[in-house]
């Protein structure tokens, strides 16, 4: 009986994965979709929702996995209000990437800073969210990215959806150095 249940489960999972394959809109970042990607997509759709803020969050998403997934979207075009996977704005990109690992972030950059624990600039690590003023430099958060790499001197690179598409930038780039507002930690935060 256990073997029959296992076979039926595998068959149903195969049907669901096939439906995921057929319904997935492939873009340039999705050309090399692996079975693991499809399994993760299936699991995120049908595997029970992970929650945050005092709920049972499975801490299986680590920064390396999160950043590798984010890198799949390098070059994806920007569109204000878009939340993926074929177009993103900044907070649409961060929420899409984190949602893949079961974290539900607020939709706006200015609200995402409250989804984790604030960290100082000298304590950031890969996977943290980083926030900037928008174009107006008005003291309000208007842009968000994900810390990608931290150098020994405290500078960092980050991945984000800019008007030039999903890309990497450095914290020392003049545009972003002048606009830094703060950072917060989602992975491993206490909620």
N, C-alpha and C positions, 0 to 999 in steps of 0.2 A: 504494500500500500504506500509506503514512504517513497519507493521508487516512482510510482505512478504520479504522486503529488509533485515530486521533483521534476519529472518530465513535463507535466502540465505547466508548472511554473516556468520552466525554461522556454517552452513553446509560447506562452503568453508574453514573456519578456522579449522573445524574438519578434513577435508581432508588433509589440510596442516600439522596439528599436527600429523595425522596418518602417513603421509609421513615422517615427522621428526622422529617419533618413529621407523619406518621401516628402515630409512637410518642411524640412529644414531648407531655408533659403541660403544656398551656398554663396558666399562672397569670396573675395580673394584670400581672406584670412582662413577660410574653411576648406581650402582645397585638399589639405592633408588630414582629414578627419580620421581619427583612430577609433577602434572599438571602445577604448577607455573613455574617449570624449563622448561617444554615444551613450555608454553606460552611465556616465555622470549626468548627461542631459536627462536620460530616462529616470535616474534616481532623483534628480531635483524636481522632475515633474510628478513622479508617482511614489517616491520613497519616503514620504512623511516630511513635514516642514520642520526645519530647524528654526529655532527662534532665539531671540536675544533679549537683553535687559531682564535678567532674573529667570528667564525660561531655560529649558534644556538645550544649550548650544553644544553641538558636537565640535570639539576642538580639533578636527582632523584637517582643517584647512590651514596650511602653513604658508608663510610668505613666499617661499620658492614656488609652490604650486600656483598661488594666486598670481604672482608676477608672470609666470610662464603662460598662464591663461590670458592675462592682460596683453602680453606680447602678440598673441594670435591676431589682435585687432590693429596692430601697427599699420598706419596708412589709411585706415577707415575714415571716410570723410565726415566732416563736422556738419551738423544741422541743429540749430537752436530748437530745443524741446525734444530732440530725438533721444531715445533710450535703447537703441540697438536692435539687432546686431549689425545692420547695414549702414547706419548713420548714428552718431552720438553727439550730445553736447557734453560738457564736462561732468556734471553730476549724473547724467544718464549713463555715462561710461563707468564711473565708480560704482554706482548702484548696480549696474548690470554685472560687473565683474564680481563684486561681493555676493550678489544674489546667487551666482553660480555655486558658491560655497555655503549657502544657507543663511547668509546675513542679510537682513532687510534694512537697508539704509533709507533715510528720508530722501525725497526726490530732489530737493534744492540743496545747493552747495552750502548756503548759509545755515541750513538745518543739520547737515551731516556732521558738523563739528560736535553736536550734542549726542551723536550715536556711539561715541566711545569715550575713552579717558583722555583728557588733554595731556599732552607731553610737551616739554620744552624743546626748543630747536636743537639743543646739544644732546638730547636724549632720543631723537628720532631713530627709527630703524626701518628696514625694508618692510613694506606692507602697511605702514602708517599712512593715514590721509594727511595731505598738506593743503593749506588754504591760503588764498591770495585775495587782495583787493581786485575788483574788476577793473575795467578800463578807466573808470572815473576816479580812482584812488580817493574814495570818499569815506574810508574807515569801515566799510561794510564788506563782508565776504562776498566775492563774486566769481570765484574760480576755485576748483579743487582738482587734485591729482593724487597719485599713489606713489609714495617714496619707493624708489627702485633700488638705489645703492647709496650707501653712506661712506664717505671718504674719511681717512684718519684726521683730516683738518676740519671736520665738521660740516663740510659742504656735502650736498647730495644731488643725485639725479632723481627725476620723477617721471612717471608716464602719465599722460593726460590727453584729453580730447581738446585740442586747441582749434582755432579757426583754420589752421593748416592741417587738421586731421589728427588722428591719434599718433602721438610721437613722444620722444624723450626730450627733456630739457634739463638744464643744470640750475641749481639754486643760485649760482653766481651770474647767470645771464641777467644783464641789467634790468630787463623788463620785469623779471620775477624777483630779483633781489630787492627792488624798491617796493614790491607789493606783498611781501611775506606777511601773513597774519597769524599763523599758528598751525598746530598739528594735533591730531588725536589718534589714538590706538584703538582699532576695532578688534584685531586678532589678539586674543588673550586678555581683553579688557574685562573688567569686573562688571561692566554693564552700566 
